[in-house]
């Protein structure tokens, strides 16, 4: 999983995984429980699109 340092806000973006054209975005728990996380799986049109969306999340959350 591509992960970088983030603050510990509820529901904060934590990183991503790429599986070809499938992008999985990882977020901390919206309840603040440190043993929990939320994963959003996106079936993209292509591997390139998945990489672009992952890069956009990295930029938007200030991780690049």
Secondary structure, 3 states (H helix, E strand, C coil): CEECCCCCCCCCEEEEEEECCEEEEEEECCCCCCCCEEEEEEECCCHHHHHHHHHHHHHHCCCC
